Amino acid sequence: MPVEEISLTASFKIDLTDADEAAISEIHRLFAEYRKIVNELIEYAHSHRTTSFTSLHYAKYYELRQRYPTLPSHYIDTACRHAASIYKSFLELKKLGMCEREKPIFKGRTIWLDNHLFKLDVEGWRASIAVHGGGWVTLRLLHGRYHDKFKDMKLGEAQLVLRDDGNLYLNVAFRRAVALPEVGADAKVIAVDVNENAIVYGNDDFIERFETDEGIIRTRYFLKRRQIQSRIRGRGLRARLLGKYRGREWRRIREIYYRAAKGIINKAREVGAAVIVMEDLEVYKEDKDSKELNGRIHRWSYRRFQQILEYQARLHGLDVKYVDPAYTSSVCPVCGGGLDLSPNGRRLKRCQRCGLEEDRDVIAVKNLTKRYYEECMDAKTP
Ligand SMILES: [Zn+2]
């Protein structure tokens, strides 16, 4: 059986009432310096137009080591990775017009920790964080509700997070190997198609829709942002408000995506499907610079949905396959004939050859299902 490693994150709240003042001030000093370092690295990334960890590390590591001699050196490693990742997602959003700022600003609410920078004692509910001068600060963890399922898992990396309300959390990634079933042409599948306002999934036996209303949500936020752009004069305030609404919009859509993914996985278990089939969006990469912005934003969030569903699916022992989506909306899933728009409804399509009349989302799902089995066959014949 193929084995795949998945990771799960546990969030522990830190009991600040248990920590003494010296420990708390060490942690705050850490946040302040880490923030300065990451922002300096972002500055470098921006002026050199680089998103590469290696070039950031190469250019800045020794200089930063000398300027912060008492800070454990691994913080500079994680800061380089953190800055590269922030700058990379900034450029991605900028390209989609989803960012107002010239360059990203790191607010310093999160510190990335590798396994040299923290120790975890789950049984004793304590975590130690490496601080200046080679010391450690030990903090008491408040019991999380997740702890049982992490017991047999390997410890990964962690993040120290300072929330707006002043609470401190330690988010720890745990890893576990999961065995995936051997899948092939005899596996039962669920194909998933995502359009602007719904996620449609199923196979030849059933089709279900999950209304996301994503297009409606996006339009509403678009209008809200236009209002801010025309009414707010101060540039700083305008950027802050726009950023706030961007964040809200994405959090809302993401929450819907999680619910949809959960529904699809429950359905897969109910019908005994072993594979989730989705479109391979890489195919569209060539036209990623196209002027058609809505299409690009749709594909960006479609990809985010795929990542969420893929992760959840693997967690539940399902396999995920991406198939070539070419012609899945223009060819009849029954006879392979060309499709026309049906005169009987806006979303209906009709086959010129066999007369099949079906909703376009249903056609896409049936074609993706069919494509999966075709690709399984192609893989067998050399
Ligand atoms: Zn047909």
Residues whose N, C-alpha, C, O or C-beta is under 5 A from the ligand:
A	BS01	ZN	C332 V334 C335 G336 G337 C351 R353 C354 G355 L356
